[in-house]
Amino acid sequence: MIYFIVTFVFFLLFILAMTIGYFFNKKSITGSCGGMSSLGIDKACGCPDPCDSRLQKNKERAEATRIAGLKKQPRIV
């Protein structure tokens, strides 16, 4: 029974440490290899239609790309 208690306390301390790290950094836990995006996979689910949050992200990314392209064009004064 003591092994269970020690293991449980260890996991609680580990989770507490991760929580404190999240509060200070405001970043979620990510892998070092880039995750699914490095494999060319945009989403984890196999649904044919993207969800609302994915549509919003795509819209924001397209707008940022458009603005960056406009900034690169020479201006005629």
Buried (B, 14 or more C-beta within 10 A) or exposed (E): EEEEEEEEEEEEEEEEEEEEEEEEEEEEEEEEEEEEEEEEEEEEEEEEEBEEEBEEEEEEEEEEEEEEEEEEEEEEE
